[in-house]
Amino acid sequence: MADSLTITDNRTGKQYEIPIEYGTYPKRSAFVRAFDLRQIKVADDDFGLLSYDPSFMNTASCRSAVTFIEGDEGTLRYRGYAIEELAHKSSFLEVAYLILHGELPTPAQLEEWRWQITHHTILHENIKTFMEGFRYDAHPMGILVGTVAALSTFYPDAKNITDVRSRSIQIHRLVAKMPTIAAFAYRHSIGMPYAYPDNDLSYTGNFLNMMYKMTELKYQPDPVLEHVLDVLFILHADHEQNCSANAMRSVASSHSDPFVAVAAATAALSGPLHGGANERVLRMLQEIGHKDQVADYVKQAKSGEYRLMGFGHRVYKNYDPRARILKELAQQVFEVTGKNPLLDIALELERIALEDDYFVERKLYPNVDFYSGIIYQAMGFPTDMFPVLFALPRTVGWLAQWQEMLKDPEQKIARPRQVYTGESERSLVPLEVRG
C-alpha cells in the first residue's frame, strides 16, 4: 500500500498496514483513522489499541471546509479567502454569508441576507422580562449564556434540525438577536433602559446604537469606530476547532436545537483562557504601568515570576495575522478617541519581545488578544463586555460548524473514550463494619 503506515506490535511481532488519508493540502494534513488502531490486539478478546490525546493536541475530530490555519506561516483563511483581504475589502455580514454558505454573496444575495438579519433583531417582550430577573451586578456574559439558552423555549420549531428551511430561520434569528441580547445585558448591568434596534443602521452600527444611545432621537455611530468594530467582528468570526467550536459540535451532536448549543459554546468562550484572554492582556499592561517598566517586566517574565499575556498561541507559531491587522486599526481608533496610554506600553513590550531570543526561540509572537482589548477599551467597552464582543461574531462560525456537522455522514453523537485509572473490581463492605 503506497500511502500507508506500517506498525509493528512488539508485544506480538504482528505487523499492521494503516491507510494514510489526506485533507485539502496533502503535504500538511495527512492523517490515519484512530479506529484503524482497534485492529491492533494482543488477543481476540482484547479491546484494541486506543490513541490517547488529552486536550486534542494532535487529533482531528472532523473534516471541515470552513476555516484553514497554517500556524507556522501565520496564515488564516475563511473558505479559502485570506483574512487580510476579507478584513480590508468586505463587511462583516458579507463575510458571515461566506462562512455560512461557502461562497461570497452576489449583490442580490447580500441584500436579502442583510434584510433577514435586520428584521430578526427584535426580542420578544417576555425575553426582556426574563433578562430583568438577573441581579443588577450580573456579568453580561452570564446573562448572554442564560438568555440564549432561554430562546430555545421561545422557538420550539428550532428542534426540527433536519429541515433545511428551519435551520435557515434559526441562523437568521441567532445572528440577528445576539447583538440585541448583548447590548441589553450591558444596559441591564448599568441600570439603563434598553435601546431598541434601528433597522436603518448597519449590523455593527446598530449594535453601537443599542449600547450607547441616550436621549437623542437618532443615534449616529462614528463611521471610523463602526468600521473598526466591523473588522474586529470579521477577525473573530471563526477559528477552526477551538474550545467553543468543539463545545458547539459536541452539544449539537446529540441533535439539540442550535440555541442551547450556542449557549454551550458561549459558556466555553466565557473562560479566561478563551474569550477572556484580552482582558488579561489589559490587566497586564495596567500592572506594568509605564513603558519604562517594560524591560524589567520582561526580565521577570523570563524568570517565571510573571506570565506574558497576549503572546503565543496553541496553533500559531508565527505572528498571528489578526494581530497585524489590529495593530493598524488601533491607530485609526485613537485618532477618534484619543490615544490610549496603554498603547505605548504594548508597542514597547512587542518591540522587546520580538527582539529577544527567549521569545523568538519559543515562537511567542503577539496574538489577536494583544491589541483587541486596548481597542475595545478605547471605544468605551467595559472589560466585562470583552468576551461578549467575542461571542457576537463567533456565533457565525459556530453555526457554520453546526451545519457542517449535521451534513457529515461520519459524525455521530460525541462520545470520547477514556483510559480508566481507577480501582479494579472490589466487593462492597457493609456500612456497619467499615473502618
C-alpha positions as CSV (number, residue, x, y, z in Angstrom):
1,M,0.0,0.0,0.0
2,A,1.7,3.2,-1.2
3,D,0.3,5.8,1.2
4,S,0.2,3.8,4.4
5,L,1.7,3.4,7.8
6,T,3.3,0.1,8.8
7,I,3.1,-0.6,12.5
8,T,4.9,-3.5,14.2
9,D,3.4,-4.5,17.6
10,N,6.5,-5.6,19.5
11,R,4.2,-7.4,22.0
12,T,3.2,-9.9,19.4
13,G,5.5,-9.3,16.4
14,K,2.5,-8.7,14.2
15,Q,2.6,-6.0,11.5
16,Y,-0.4,-3.8,10.6
17,E,-0.9,-1.7,7.5
18,I,-2.8,1.5,8.3
19,P,-4.0,3.7,5.3
20,I,-2.9,7.3,5.2
21,E,-5.6,9.8,4.1
22,Y,-5.3,13.5,3.2
23,G,-7.1,16.8,3.6
24,T,-7.0,19.6,1.0
25,Y,-3.3,20.1,1.5
26,P,-1.7,16.6,1.2
27,K,1.7,17.7,2.4
28,R,0.3,19.3,5.5
29,S,-2.8,17.3,6.6
30,A,-2.0,13.6,6.3
31,F,-3.9,11.5,8.9
32,V,-4.7,8.0,9.9
33,R,-8.1,7.0,11.3
34,A,-7.9,6.3,15.1
35,F,-10.4,3.5,14.7
36,D,-8.0,1.6,12.5
37,L,-5.8,1.2,15.6
38,R,-8.5,-1.0,17.1
39,Q,-7.3,-3.9,15.0
40,I,-4.1,-4.0,16.9
41,K,-4.7,-6.6,19.6
42,V,-2.8,-9.0,21.9
43,A,-5.7,-11.4,22.0
44,D,-9.1,-11.9,20.3
45,D,-10.9,-10.6,23.4
46,D,-8.6,-7.5,23.6
47,F,-10.4,-4.2,23.2
48,G,-7.8,-3.0,20.7
49,L,-5.3,-0.1,20.8
50,L,-6.6,3.4,21.7
51,S,-5.0,6.7,20.9
52,Y,-4.6,8.9,24.0
53,D,-4.6,12.6,23.3
54,P,-5.5,14.9,26.2
55,S,-6.9,18.3,25.0
56,F,-6.9,17.1,21.4
57,M,-3.4,18.3,20.8
58,N,-3.0,16.1,17.7
59,T,-6.4,14.7,17.0
60,A,-8.8,15.7,14.2
61,S,-12.4,15.3,15.3
62,C,-14.0,16.3,12.0
63,R,-13.5,17.3,8.4
64,S,-14.2,21.0,7.8
65,A,-14.2,23.3,4.9
66,V,-14.9,26.5,6.9
67,T,-11.5,27.8,8.1
68,F,-7.9,27.0,7.4
69,I,-4.9,27.9,9.6
70,E,-1.3,27.4,8.8
71,G,0.3,28.1,12.1
72,D,3.9,28.0,11.0
73,E,3.3,30.6,8.3
74,G,0.8,32.7,10.2
75,T,-2.0,32.1,7.7
76,L,-5.7,32.3,8.3
77,R,-8.4,31.8,5.6
78,Y,-12.2,31.6,5.6
79,R,-13.4,29.3,2.8
80,G,-10.1,29.9,1.0
81,Y,-10.0,33.7,1.3
82,A,-7.1,35.3,3.2
83,I,-8.2,37.1,6.4
84,E,-6.2,40.2,5.3
85,E,-8.2,40.5,2.1
86,L,-11.6,40.0,3.8
87,A,-10.8,42.5,6.5
88,H,-9.8,45.2,4.0
89,K,-12.5,44.6,1.3
90,S,-15.6,43.1,2.9
91,S,-18.2,43.9,5.5
92,F,-18.9,41.6,8.4
93,L,-22.3,40.5,7.1
94,E,-20.7,39.7,3.7
95,V,-18.1,37.5,5.5
96,A,-20.8,35.9,7.6
97,Y,-22.6,34.9,4.5
98,L,-19.4,33.5,3.1
99,I,-18.7,31.4,6.2
100,L,-22.3,30.1,6.4
101,H,-23.0,29.5,2.7
102,G,-19.5,28.7,1.4
103,E,-19.4,31.5,-1.2
104,L,-19.3,35.2,-1.2
105,P,-22.8,36.7,-1.9
106,T,-24.0,38.4,-5.1
107,P,-25.4,41.9,-4.5
108,A,-28.9,40.4,-4.5
109,Q,-28.0,37.7,-2.1
110,L,-26.3,40.1,0.2
111,E,-29.3,42.4,0.2
112,E,-31.6,39.5,1.0
113,W,-29.3,38.3,3.8
114,R,-29.0,41.8,5.2
115,W,-32.8,42.2,5.2
116,Q,-33.3,38.9,7.0
117,I,-30.7,39.7,9.7
118,T,-32.0,43.3,10.2
119,H,-35.6,42.2,10.6
120,H,-34.9,39.5,13.2
121,T,-33.2,41.7,15.7
122,I,-36.2,42.4,17.9
123,L,-36.6,40.4,21.0
124,H,-39.9,39.0,22.4
125,E,-41.1,41.2,25.3
126,N,-41.1,38.1,27.5
127,I,-37.4,37.7,26.9
128,K,-36.9,41.3,28.2
129,T,-38.8,40.3,31.3
130,F,-36.6,37.2,31.7
131,M,-33.4,39.3,31.4
132,E,-34.7,41.7,34.1
133,G,-34.7,38.8,36.5
134,F,-30.9,38.9,36.7
135,R,-29.2,40.7,39.5
136,Y,-28.1,44.3,38.8
137,D,-24.5,43.2,39.0
138,A,-24.8,40.1,36.9
139,H,-21.9,39.6,34.5
140,P,-23.1,40.3,30.9
141,M,-21.6,37.0,29.7
142,G,-23.7,35.1,32.2
143,I,-26.8,37.0,31.1
144,L,-25.9,36.2,27.4
145,V,-25.5,32.5,28.1
146,G,-28.8,32.2,30.1
147,T,-30.8,34.3,27.6
148,V,-29.6,32.5,24.5
149,A,-30.5,29.1,26.1
150,A,-33.9,30.5,27.0
151,L,-34.6,31.4,23.4
152,S,-34.9,27.6,22.8
153,T,-38.2,27.8,24.7
154,F,-39.5,30.6,22.5
155,Y,-38.8,28.9,19.2
156,P,-39.7,25.2,19.5
157,D,-39.6,24.9,15.7
158,A,-35.8,25.1,16.2
159,K,-35.8,21.4,17.2
160,N,-36.6,20.4,13.6
161,I,-32.9,20.4,12.8
162,T,-33.2,18.1,9.8
163,D,-35.3,20.7,7.9
164,V,-33.2,23.0,5.8
165,R,-35.7,25.8,5.9
166,S,-36.0,25.6,9.7
167,R,-32.2,25.7,10.1
168,S,-32.0,28.8,7.9
169,I,-34.6,30.6,10.1
170,Q,-32.7,29.8,13.3
171,I,-29.5,31.0,11.8
172,H,-31.2,34.3,10.9
173,R,-32.6,34.6,14.4
174,L,-29.3,33.8,16.2
175,V,-27.1,36.1,14.1
176,A,-29.6,38.9,14.4
177,K,-30.6,38.6,18.1
178,M,-27.1,38.0,19.6
179,P,-26.2,41.8,19.4
180,T,-29.6,42.8,20.9
181,I,-29.2,40.4,23.8
182,A,-25.6,41.5,24.4
183,A,-26.5,45.2,24.3
184,F,-29.5,44.6,26.6
185,A,-27.3,42.7,29.0
186,Y,-24.9,45.7,29.1
187,R,-27.7,48.2,29.7
188,H,-29.2,46.0,32.4
189,S,-25.8,45.8,34.2
190,I,-25.6,49.6,34.4
191,G,-29.2,50.2,35.1
192,M,-30.0,52.0,31.8
193,P,-33.3,51.5,29.8
194,Y,-32.9,49.3,26.8
195,A,-32.3,50.9,23.4
196,Y,-34.2,49.2,20.6
197,P,-32.7,48.1,17.3
198,D,-32.6,50.6,14.4
199,N,-33.2,49.0,11.0
200,D,-31.6,51.9,9.2
201,L,-28.1,51.1,10.6
202,S,-25.5,48.5,9.7
203,Y,-25.0,45.4,11.8
204,T,-22.2,46.9,13.9
205,G,-23.7,50.4,13.8
206,N,-27.0,49.1,15.2
207,F,-25.0,47.3,18.0
208,L,-23.3,50.6,18.9
209,N,-26.8,52.2,18.9
210,M,-28.2,49.7,21.3
211,M,-25.1,50.0,23.6
212,Y,-24.7,53.8,23.7
213,K,-27.9,55.6,22.6
214,M,-29.0,58.1,25.3
215,T,-31.7,60.8,24.7
216,E,-31.0,61.6,21.1
217,L,-33.9,60.7,18.6
218,K,-31.5,59.1,16.1
219,Y,-28.1,57.6,17.1
220,Q,-25.4,58.1,14.6
221,P,-22.3,55.9,15.2
222,D,-18.9,57.3,14.4
223,P,-18.1,55.8,11.0
224,V,-14.5,55.0,11.9
225,L,-15.5,53.2,15.1
226,E,-18.3,51.4,13.2
227,H,-15.8,50.2,10.6
228,V,-13.2,49.1,13.1
229,L,-15.8,47.1,15.0
230,D,-16.9,45.5,11.7
231,V,-13.3,44.5,11.0
232,L,-12.9,43.2,14.6
233,F,-16.0,41.0,14.0
234,I,-14.6,39.7,10.8
235,L,-11.3,38.7,12.6
236,H,-13.2,36.8,15.3
237,A,-15.9,35.1,13.1
238,D,-14.3,31.6,13.2
239,H,-11.0,29.9,14.1
240,E,-11.1,26.2,13.3
241,Q,-11.8,23.7,16.1
242,N,-11.2,25.8,19.1
243,C,-12.7,25.2,22.6
244,S,-16.0,26.8,21.9
245,A,-16.4,25.4,18.4
246,N,-15.7,22.0,19.8
247,A,-18.4,22.6,22.5
248,M,-20.9,23.7,19.8
249,R,-20.2,20.5,17.8
250,S,-20.2,18.2,20.9
251,V,-23.5,19.5,22.3
252,A,-25.2,19.7,18.9
253,S,-24.1,16.1,18.1
254,S,-26.9,15.0,20.4
255,H,-29.3,16.8,18.0
256,S,-30.1,19.5,20.5
257,D,-31.5,22.7,19.0
258,P,-29.0,25.4,17.9
259,F,-30.0,27.8,20.7
260,V,-28.8,25.6,23.6
261,A,-25.8,24.6,21.5
262,V,-24.8,28.2,21.0
263,A,-25.4,28.8,24.7
264,A,-22.9,26.0,25.5
265,A,-20.4,27.4,23.1
266,T,-20.8,30.8,24.7
267,A,-20.2,29.3,28.1
268,A,-17.0,27.7,26.8
269,L,-16.0,31.1,25.5
270,S,-16.5,32.8,28.8
271,G,-13.4,31.2,30.3
272,P,-10.3,33.3,30.8
273,L,-8.2,31.0,28.7
274,H,-10.5,31.6,25.7
275,G,-12.8,34.6,25.4
276,G,-11.4,36.4,28.4
277,A,-7.8,36.4,27.3
278,N,-7.8,40.1,26.0
279,E,-9.0,41.2,29.4
280,R,-5.9,39.5,31.0
281,V,-3.7,41.4,28.5
282,L,-5.3,44.7,29.5
283,R,-4.7,44.0,33.2
284,M,-1.1,43.0,32.5
285,L,-0.5,46.4,30.7
286,Q,-2.1,48.2,33.6
287,E,0.1,46.3,36.0
288,I,3.3,47.3,34.0
289,G,2.1,50.9,34.3
290,H,4.7,52.7,32.1
291,K,6.7,51.8,29.1
292,D,9.9,52.4,31.1
293,Q,8.9,49.4,33.2
294,V,8.6,47.0,30.3
295,A,12.2,45.8,30.3
296,D,12.0,44.8,34.0
297,Y,8.7,43.1,33.5
298,V,10.0,41.1,30.5
299,K,13.1,40.1,32.6
300,Q,10.7,38.8,35.4
301,A,8.5,37.0,32.9
302,K,11.6,35.2,31.5
303,S,12.5,34.1,35.1
304,G,9.0,32.7,35.6
305,E,7.7,35.4,38.0
306,Y,5.1,36.6,35.6
307,R,3.3,35.2,32.6
308,L,3.3,37.4,29.5
309,M,-0.3,37.7,28.2
310,G,-1.2,38.1,24.6
311,F,1.9,36.2,23.3
312,G,1.9,32.8,21.8
313,H,-0.9,30.6,20.6
314,R,-1.8,26.9,20.5
315,V,-2.0,27.0,16.7
316,Y,0.2,29.9,15.5
317,K,3.9,29.5,15.6
318,N,4.4,32.8,13.8
319,Y,2.8,36.3,14.1
320,D,-0.9,36.0,14.4
321,P,-2.2,37.6,11.1
322,R,-5.2,39.1,13.0
323,A,-2.8,40.9,15.4
324,R,-1.1,42.7,12.4
325,I,-4.5,44.0,11.3
326,L,-5.5,45.1,14.7
327,K,-2.2,47.0,15.2
328,E,-3.2,49.1,12.2
329,L,-6.7,49.5,13.4
330,A,-5.6,50.8,16.8
331,Q,-4.2,53.9,15.2
332,Q,-7.5,54.6,13.4
333,V,-9.4,54.3,16.7
334,F,-7.1,56.5,18.6
335,E,-7.5,59.3,16.0
336,V,-11.1,59.4,17.1
337,T,-11.0,58.6,20.8
338,G,-7.6,59.9,21.7
339,K,-4.6,57.8,22.4
340,N,-4.9,55.0,25.0
341,P,-1.8,55.3,27.2
342,L,-1.6,51.6,27.3
343,L,-0.6,51.5,23.6
344,D,2.9,52.8,24.3
345,I,3.4,50.0,26.8
346,A,2.1,47.4,24.3
347,L,4.3,48.7,21.5
348,E,7.4,48.7,23.7
349,L,6.5,45.2,25.0
350,E,6.1,43.9,21.5
351,R,9.4,45.5,20.3
352,I,11.4,44.0,23.2
353,A,9.8,40.6,22.9
354,L,10.3,40.3,19.1
355,E,14.0,41.1,19.5
356,D,14.6,38.8,22.5
357,D,16.0,35.4,21.7
358,Y,14.0,33.9,24.6
359,F,10.7,34.8,22.9
360,V,11.9,34.3,19.3
361,E,13.2,30.7,20.0
362,R,9.9,29.8,21.7
363,K,7.9,31.4,18.8
364,L,6.0,33.7,21.3
365,Y,4.5,36.3,18.9
366,P,1.6,38.7,19.6
367,N,-1.8,37.1,19.1
368,V,-5.2,38.7,18.5
369,D,-5.8,39.3,22.2
370,F,-2.8,41.6,22.4
371,Y,-4.4,44.6,20.7
372,S,-8.1,43.9,20.8
373,G,-8.5,44.7,24.5
374,I,-6.8,48.1,24.1
375,I,-9.1,48.9,21.1
376,Y,-12.3,47.9,22.9
377,Q,-11.3,49.9,26.0
378,A,-10.7,53.0,23.8
379,M,-14.1,52.5,22.2
380,G,-15.8,52.7,25.6
381,F,-16.5,49.0,26.2
382,P,-16.0,47.8,29.8
383,T,-13.8,44.8,30.3
384,D,-16.9,42.7,31.3
385,M,-18.1,43.1,27.7
386,F,-14.9,41.8,26.1
387,P,-15.9,38.1,25.9
388,V,-19.4,39.2,24.8
389,L,-17.9,41.1,21.9
390,F,-16.1,37.9,21.0
391,A,-19.3,35.8,21.1
392,L,-21.3,38.0,18.7
393,P,-19.2,37.4,15.6
394,R,-18.2,33.9,16.6
395,T,-21.9,32.9,16.6
396,V,-21.5,32.8,12.8
397,G,-18.6,30.4,13.0
398,W,-20.4,28.2,15.5
399,L,-23.5,28.0,13.2
400,A,-21.3,27.1,10.2
401,Q,-19.7,24.3,12.2
402,W,-23.1,23.1,13.3
403,Q,-24.5,23.0,9.8
404,E,-21.4,21.2,8.6
405,M,-21.6,18.6,11.3
406,L,-25.3,17.8,10.6
407,K,-24.5,17.2,6.9
408,D,-21.4,15.0,7.6
409,P,-22.5,11.3,7.5
410,E,-19.4,10.3,9.5
411,Q,-20.5,12.3,12.5
412,K,-22.3,10.7,15.4
413,I,-23.0,11.8,19.0
414,A,-19.8,12.8,20.6
415,R,-18.5,10.2,23.0
416,P,-14.8,10.1,23.6
417,R,-13.1,7.0,25.0
418,Q,-11.2,7.2,28.3
419,V,-8.2,5.4,29.8
420,Y,-9.5,4.1,33.1
421,T,-7.1,4.6,36.0
422,G,-9.4,3.8,39.0
423,E,-9.7,0.7,41.2
424,S,-10.3,-2.8,39.7
425,E,-13.2,-4.9,40.9
426,R,-13.9,-4.6,44.6
427,S,-16.5,-6.1,47.0
428,L,-18.8,-3.8,49.0
429,V,-18.2,-3.9,52.7
430,P,-21.4,-3.3,54.9
431,L,-21.6,0.1,56.4
432,E,-21.6,-1.1,60.0
433,V,-18.2,-2.9,59.6
434,R,-16.3,-0.3,57.6
435,G,-13.2,1.4,59.0
